[in-house]
Amino acid sequence: MSFFATHEELLDRAQRAIAERVYWSAYPESPSPKVWGEAAAPDGKAAFEALLGQDFPLPGSGERIAPEKSPFGIELGVRYATTPAAELIANASAALPAWREAGVPTRTGVGLEILDRLKGRVFELANAVHATTGQPFVMAFQAGGPHALDRALEAIAYAYVEMTRQAPTATWEKKGEAFTKTFHVVPRGIALVIGCNTFPTWNSWPGFFASLVTGNPVIVKPHPRAVLPLAITVQIAREVLAEAGLPEDVVQLAVDTREAPITSELALDPAVKIIDFTGSTAYGEWLEANARQAQVYTEKAGVNAVIVDSTDDFAGMCRNLAFSLTLYSGQMCTTPQNLLIPAGGIATEAGSKSFDEVVNGIKGAVEAITADPAKAVELTGAVVNEAVLERIDAARALGDVVLDSRPLDHPAYAGATVRTPMIVAVKEGYETECFGPVAFAIATESTEESLAIFRKTVGAKGAITAAVYSTSEAVLDEVERAAQEVGVHLSENLTGGVFVNQSAAFSDFHASGANAAANATLTDGAYVAGRFRIVQSRRPVPAA
């Protein structure tokens, strides 16, 4: 069986997509039965529910633990076998030679087959992401399924391009001597993928697949509260490896608890040569400073900003920003935080609007989309952990609360912790990330000062996204120059159905790797090329 031949057409199309950068998606993002079939959703939910309260079918030599706690209050109780860090490293080291020798087409084919089987369990995965992260279900389906699959396919496509950039062999002749030269794609070593609580598949799969197809055995270390989506991933990967006649320990699951973590022990092991991490700035910087033996890819925190200068669609601007602030309770690395607005107001199609009118316009739009709790919770989801609630409480003391965060009752989950967005008018305290449903409205002397604050905060702390609203081409050009200076992706005059939170695989780059918020981007050649090396051999051609 050749998995590569089975999926070669998809790989070719993905390679074309990363070069063209126009809209293309390999996986339908609508959960409609018309797209996936009438039985897909109920069967996926039943498969998810069958896992609850059970031993998850993955091996491990240690005790079983059930560390997950659902933000919706869903009783999960899935028990996972633990394995000591040293044993995981030993297993991966033993599996490495066979995986390296499998070669580029075989490894790429295995990766593509894993994606295909993940697609087949997409509703099961969606329920797992929904239950463990607090994402609304449609968002959990899209971001945790099709969009994550797209990003993973994108990573495989980039990896394949980089691994096959040069000829595998060549005959070299000079002054009567001839050599056969062979260029081997050699993996760096063991890869460690450290998952996050909010987007366990979307943030983990690109690094997972980039390391896997470039020949590195992968140890997947989920966040203790979001294990199930990555456990399903590992389960499928091991099944495909076994069918291909390759060691299942090329992929392993490392489960721990917040009270007894094993992440740092794994990260500092000399055999671990690649680390992918999404999470807090403090731990990301610790990895960068201490895991010196590894190539470390981090996505950390940033201070995302919106420069409001002027608009020809005031209502559209307010609606767009309100949606961005509300989606998943602001628990996205792409959510805007700092709203930089001139104190003297802005020009709009309906005349001048004062600072207060602009802020109240955004406030009113947030109130409109959160007025009906039953509808609002399908945007807000649930609060992922207690730290978010603590940040909401602390933000109230930073300035004048224009719009307070309030709890909502979830009609489907009595135990859910739900909060609406908060807007606080502040003069200070906005220089660092306040992860969660908190936005700061900052009155500046002018758009010029807004730009100065933008350059200072993003330059110092980084950002994943930025946005600007202006009817002036000169202002748009200046903000675009500033965004290049501080290395942040910019969205301009969004008033419709595209939001600053969103990035599309095969077209948009997620993070830039050019500021403190992240040292890599999803996905480009640099993201994959450091995961392997080319080792050549040369042998004289026998004389005729």
Secondary structure, 3 states (H helix, E strand, C coil): CCHHHHHHHHHHHHHHHHHHCCCCCCCCCCCCHHHHCCCHHHHHHHHHHHHCCCECCCCCCCCEECCCCCCCCCCCCCEEECCCHHHHHHHHHHHHHHHHHCCHHHHHHHHHHHHHHHHHCHHHHHHHHHHHHCCCHHHHHHHHCHHHHHHHHHHHHHHHHHHCCCCCEEEEEECCEEEEEEEEEEECCEEEEECCCCCCCCCCHHHHHHHHHCCCCEEEECCCCCCHHHHHHHHHHHHHHHHCCCCHHHEEECCCCCCCCCHHHHHCCCCEEEEEEECCHHHHHHHHHHCCCCEEEEECCCCCEEEECECCCHHHHHHHHHHHHHHHHHCCCCCCCEEEEECCCEEECCEEECHHHHHHHHHHHHHHHCCCHHHHHHHHCCCCCHHHHHHHHHHHHHCEEEECCCECCCCCCCCCCCECCEEEECCCCCCCCCCCCEEEEEEECCHHHHHHHHHHHHHHHCCCEEEEECCCHHHHHHHHHHHHHHCCEEEECCCCCCCCCCCCCCCCCECCCCECCECCCECCHHHHHCCEEEEEEEEECCCC
